[in-house]
Amino acid sequence: MTTKSFTNAPIIISSRRKSGSRLGSIEAGNPGKPAPRRIREEGSTAAVTHYVDTRWPGIGGEELVRLPERAFLDPEFAEAYQSGHVAYVYVAGSGDTLKAPDQPTGLHGLARRFALPLFKISATGAENALARIADLNLERYAGMYRAQDGLACDPGYDNWRLVLIHPSRMPLQGAPVEARPRVIRIMLPSGLSLIAFEKELHQRLSPAALGTWIASPAGRWHCADLGLDPREAMRLTGYNTGEGERVSRADELYIFKPRLDGGRLLTIVERIVHDYVVRDVTGQRPSWGWVAPNQGYRSNSADRNPVS
C-alpha cells in the first residue's frame, strides 16, 4: 500500500485485495468454517458463487405492487398528463474480471467479497447514458471507504459500464415509459424535474440501499458470518473542488439482481410518474425535493397487483 495525502486526511491506495473473508479463505484453501454450498460452477465470475444464509432486501420493499393494467389509460391520468423532459434510468457495474479473474476489482470485487449482487442505479438527462458513465469513471465513484487507519481507495472504480436490464414485462399501456436494453426511458410529466425524480427514485429504492442495509442488524450479521468489516461496504466518493477534496457518501449502490429485479425497477418508475400526475390533479402535488430526506410525498397504495 502507498499513501497519498489530500486536504485533511491521508488516502490509503490499495494495490491488491487480501482474502480476509470466509469465502476468500475457502478459495485460498484454508477454510476456518465449513464451506458454504457452491451455487456456481468452479471458475465462475459471478458475484455470488456460494450460498450464504442471508435474506437480501428488495428494491421497493415488500409493499411494492404494480399499478392496475389501465392506470395510464384512465382519464384521471391520461387527461392530466403533459410531457416534460426526458430522463433515463440506468444500472451500472464496475471492475474488471477479465484481466485478473482471481482478483476482481471495483464494485464487482466488493460484491464477490460480500456475497451480494451490487449495482449502481440512478437517472440521467443525458441522451447517451455513456456520457454519465464517463463521469463516474473520472470521479472513481464509490472508490473509497473509511478504514481503521483513514480513508482507503480501491482499484477498479474507474471502469464503470452499463448493465443490461431485464424487465419481466412490458411497460403498462399508455405509460410514458420505454424499457430499453440498458436504460428505462421516461418522458417526465411537466413540472417534475430530473432532480426531484432522481431523489424520489432513490427513496423508493432505499430498502435495498447497500450503505443502509450493511449497517443494519441483518447486514452486520451477514458481515460477521463472513468475517468482514462492514465499513468496507460503506462506500465514499472523493470530489476534487480545486485545492480541496470533498468526500461524500456513495448512496446510489443497491442490492439488485438485474435478471430478477428488472420488473420491480420498472414498477417503481411507473409509480413515480403516475403518483406525481394523479396527486397534482387532486391538488395534492407531491413536494418531492432535494434538500432533506423528510421532504416528499410517500404513498401507501391499496392496490395489490403482484409485482413481476
HELIX and SHEET records of a PDB file:
HELIX    1   1 ARG A   22  GLU A   27  1                                   6    
HELIX    2   2 PRO A   75  ALA A   78  1                                   4    
HELIX    3   3 GLY A  106  PHE A  114  1                                   9    
HELIX    4   4 LEU A  130  GLU A  139  1                                  10    
HELIX    5   5 LEU A  194  LEU A  205  1                                  12    
HELIX    6   6 SER A  206  ALA A  208  5                                   3    
HELIX    7   7 LEU A  210  ILE A  214  1                                   5    
HELIX    8   8 PRO A  217  LEU A  226  1                                  10    
HELIX    9   9 PRO A  230  ALA A  233  5                                   4    
HELIX   10  10 PRO A  258  VAL A  281  1                                  24    
SHEET    1   A 6 THR A   2  SER A   5  0                                        
SHEET    2   A 6 PRO A  10  ILE A  13 -1                                        
SHEET    3   A 6 GLY A 150  CYS A 153  1                                        
SHEET    4   A 6 MET A 144  ALA A 147 -1                                        
SHEET    5   A 6 ARG A 235  ASN A 240 -1                                        
SHEET    6   A 6 GLU A 245  ARG A 249 -1                                        
SHEET    1   B 4 TRP A 160  LEU A 162  0                                        
SHEET    2   B 4 SER A  83  SER A  94 -1                                        
SHEET    3   B 4 LEU A 118  THR A 124 -1                                        
SHEET    4   B 4 LEU A 253  ILE A 255 -1                                        
SHEET    1   C 4 TRP A 160  LEU A 162  0                                        
SHEET    2   C 4 SER A  83  SER A  94 -1                                        
SHEET    3   C 4 VAL A 183  PRO A 189 -1                                        
SHEET    4   C 4 VAL A 177  ALA A 179 -1                                        
END                                                                             
